[in-house]
Amino acid sequence: MSNEPTVKGPASYFPSIEKKYEKPMSYWFGLVNGHSGGKHMEIVNWLKEEHGMGHGHANAVVAYCRTQKVTGDRRHIANSTTVVWAGFE
């Protein structure tokens, strides 16, 4: 039995997003945070159209970024390939 906490919510998609699109989560967070003035679904659709991301993956990234901006959460997400610090300025 592992001592690592189970990742839930949008962050649970992060390992598959990194694997499928071959970019670290910091890349996707930077893109989304660069469009912070847009509505949630506008940014989701932009990720789908411009970057070929599936709806579920795009929605997870946008939802996560929005949550981090609201809460100011500084926890990190770790997986086998990347450690990403959340809560971009």
C-alpha positions as CSV (number, residue, x, y, z in Angstrom):
1,M,0.0,0.0,0.0
2,S,1.4,3.4,-1.0
3,N,1.8,6.3,1.4
4,E,1.3,8.8,-1.4
5,P,-2.0,10.7,-1.3
6,T,-4.5,10.0,-4.1
7,V,-4.7,12.8,-6.6
8,K,-8.3,13.8,-7.3
9,G,-10.1,16.4,-9.4
10,P,-8.5,18.1,-12.5
11,A,-5.0,17.2,-11.3
12,S,-5.7,13.5,-11.8
13,Y,-5.6,14.1,-15.6
14,F,-2.1,15.6,-15.5
15,P,0.0,12.4,-16.1
16,S,-2.1,11.5,-19.1
17,I,-2.0,15.1,-20.5
18,E,1.8,15.1,-20.2
19,K,2.1,11.7,-21.9
20,K,-0.4,12.4,-24.7
21,Y,0.7,15.9,-25.7
22,E,4.4,15.5,-24.7
23,K,4.6,18.8,-22.9
24,P,5.0,19.4,-19.1
25,M,2.0,20.8,-17.2
26,S,4.0,24.1,-16.7
27,Y,3.6,24.6,-20.5
28,W,-0.1,24.2,-20.4
29,F,-0.5,26.3,-17.2
30,G,1.5,29.1,-18.9
31,L,-0.8,29.1,-21.9
32,V,-3.9,29.2,-19.9
33,N,-2.7,31.9,-17.5
34,G,-1.8,33.9,-20.6
35,H,-5.5,33.9,-21.5
36,S,-6.7,34.6,-18.0
37,G,-9.2,37.3,-19.1
38,G,-11.2,34.8,-21.2
39,K,-14.2,32.8,-20.0
40,H,-13.7,29.2,-19.0
41,M,-15.2,27.7,-22.1
42,E,-13.5,30.1,-24.4
43,I,-10.2,29.0,-23.1
44,V,-11.2,25.3,-23.3
45,N,-12.3,25.7,-26.9
46,W,-9.0,27.6,-27.7
47,L,-6.9,24.7,-26.3
48,K,-9.0,22.3,-28.4
49,E,-8.8,24.2,-31.6
50,E,-5.3,25.6,-31.4
51,H,-3.5,22.8,-29.6
52,G,-5.5,19.7,-30.5
53,M,-6.3,19.0,-26.8
54,G,-9.3,16.8,-26.0
55,H,-12.3,18.4,-24.2
56,G,-11.7,16.6,-20.9
57,H,-8.0,17.4,-20.8
58,A,-8.6,21.1,-21.8
59,N,-11.3,21.5,-19.2
60,A,-9.1,19.9,-16.5
61,V,-6.3,22.3,-17.2
62,V,-8.5,25.4,-17.2
63,A,-10.4,24.4,-14.1
64,Y,-7.2,23.7,-12.2
65,C,-5.7,27.1,-13.2
66,R,-8.8,28.9,-12.3
67,T,-8.9,27.2,-8.9
68,Q,-5.3,28.1,-8.2
69,K,-5.8,31.7,-9.0
70,V,-8.8,31.9,-6.6
71,T,-7.3,30.0,-3.7
72,G,-3.7,31.1,-4.2
73,D,-2.7,27.5,-3.5
74,R,1.0,26.8,-3.6
75,R,1.0,23.0,-3.3
76,H,2.9,21.1,-5.9
77,I,1.8,18.3,-8.1
78,A,4.3,15.5,-8.6
79,N,4.4,12.6,-11.0
80,S,7.0,10.4,-12.5
81,T,8.1,13.0,-15.1
82,T,7.5,16.5,-13.7
83,V,7.2,18.5,-10.5
84,V,5.1,21.6,-11.1
85,W,4.6,24.4,-8.7
86,A,1.0,25.6,-8.8
87,G,-0.3,29.1,-8.2
88,F,1.2,31.3,-11.0
89,E,1.4,35.0,-10.4
